[in-house]
Every structure is written in C-alpha cells, then in structure tokens.
Amino acid sequence: MPRFKAKNYFFLGFIFALLLFFHYLGWLSVPERAVRTLIIPISAKITRWQSASQDFYNSFANQKTLVDQYNKCLGQNQDSDVADARLKDLEKENSEIRKQLNFFHRRNFTAVAADIVGQNSDSAEKMVIIDVGNEAGIKLGQPVVAGDGILVGTIAKIEKDIAMVRLINDNQSKIAATILNRDGSLGIVEGGYGLSVRMNFIPRNEIVLIGDKIITSGLEQAIPRGLLIGEVAVAENEAYQPFQQAVLTTAIDLAKLTIVSVLISN
C-alpha cells in the first residue's frame, strides 16, 4: 500500500512538471484561455457573494450598534425626564413653603407644617389626611391654610400623629366670611359635596359683584380674620329669597393640595 501511494505521488509530480514545462513553451495557452473563460465568471460571482455577505454582516452589526445606541439614549432620556420631574416637583414644593412662611412672618402666626398623606374614601365627605396630630399641638377647629394665607379647611378629627382636614367644599363645612366690597358683606361660606362652594346669608340690599374677594371674617374664635377663601363667580339675588347668595371660585385648587399648615395660635 505505501509503495502504491509513492507511485501515485511520483506520477502526479511528473504530470505537474510536464504541464509546467508545456506552459513555459506556450503549448498550453489555448486550453489556459478556455479555463480562464470558465473560471473568471465563477470567481466574479464568488467575489460578489463574499462582498454582499460582508456588507450584510456590516449592516447587521451597524444596525445592532444603532439599536444599542438608541436604547442607551432612550434610557438616558427617561432618566433625565425622571430627574426633571423630581426637580419641578421640588421647585413647586419649595415655592409653596416660601409662600406659607412669608404669610406667617407677616401675620405673626404660629403654625405647624404638614404633608397631605391621604384622602377620605367616603365620597360624601371631602377630607384629606395630614401627617401631624395632637402630639404637634393640633386641635379641633383649627384652620388649615395653603399658599399665601389661603384657607382650605379646618381640623375635623385628630389622632396621635395624623389628623383629618375638612375641606371648605365639604357639605358640613361652614366658615364665617366677609366680602371685600363697599358694604363688607357678611355671610357663611358652605361647601356642597365637593361640587361647589357658596356664600349664603348675604343681606339682599348689599351690592355683590363678580370678582369680589372673600375672606374669613374673624367672627369665629379659632379662625382669624383675613384668610383668603376665594372670589365671587356668580351672584344670586332672587326677589322671593330673604338673603342673596354667591357661588365662589376657591383661591386654590383643593384637589391638588400637597403641603399645608395648621394655625395653632394667632
């Protein structure tokens, strides 16, 4: 068997040497041209296929890189949006705190700041829960304000470290108030199941105009005069009624309260 392989190798070597000799003599030019004619198109197709394969691979790699970069940018944008939202929330909170501090400084009130931590689940009542209670000196009936002295409600229930605030649009809320008009009209501001806030018992002979400001009158012991409640949106003076009424627009959106202060002395 080894001798047979050796003979084959010798024969192949002889054929190769013979072809090489004929090539240098130019005797193989015609068959070589024929072979080239056949091989060149095949080689060109193979080259184009290799090029297309490389382009496809590069394109795939570029697309993958592009997708990775896009996802990275998307994640960075989301992080930026979250940070921006937090910053805006902090700015809003700081602005609210500054307004309340300025008001207390001008009026020399003693107050306890509180965060809104929940709402009453009873749809018939409009109350919010704050994170301070009787340990902080909170008592029933004390006024709760937001912003620059805006009355939003009064303390209705107290526990050790939380309290319930009855908002001024609650149907059981009643606040002695006065209109900043020529007559200084007095009345009672009452809530309407969270749907409206009205001022009742306004004398019929006094002039009430749309846009007139309404403040607390100071006729209640726990609530000082001058806390802003809202302004007149609609005045109703019916001939058959003993008093006129006014529908109010509250000075602050009661559904968007986040930080309030409880006036514990005035």
BELTA-V90549 format. One line per field, one symbol per residue. phi: phi as a letter, one per 20 degrees, with the letter a starting at -180 (. if undefined). psi: psi as a letter, one per 40 degrees, with the letter a starting at -180 (. if undefined). burial: + if it has 24 or more other ideal C-beta (glycine too) atoms within 12 Angstrom, else -. A space follows every 10 residues. Layout:
BEGIN
phi = ???
psi = ???
burial = ???
END
This chain:
BEGIN
phi = .fffffffff ffffffffff fffffnfdff fffffffffg ffffffffff ffffffffff ffffffffff ffffffffff ffffffffff ffffffffgf ffffffeled ccfbefdrcf ffffddccdd eccffenfcf nffdccleme fdrcfdbccg cbbddeffef feeccfccee dfelgdacec eclmebccdd megfededdf nffccfened fedffoffdr bfdbdccefe dfcecbeddf fbffedfccc cdeebb
psi = dddddddddd dddddddddd ddddeeeedd dddddddddd dddddddddd dddddddddd dddddddddd dddddddddd dddddddddd dddddddddd ddddddefih ihiiiheiih eheeigiihi fiaddeehii eiihiiagfh heaihdiiad eiihhhieei eehhhhiihg adefhiahhi igfedihihi fhhdeihhih ehihiieeeh dehiiehhda ihdhhhghde idiiihhihi eiheefhdhi ihhei.
burial = ---------- ---------- ---------- ---------- ---------- ---------- ---------- ---------- ---------- -----++-++ --++----+- ++++++---+ ----++++++ +++--+-++- ++++++++++ ++++++++-- -+++++++++ -+++++++++ +---++++++ ++-+-+++++ +++--+-+-- -++++++--- -+++++++++ +++-+----- --++++++++ ++-+--++++ ++++-+
END
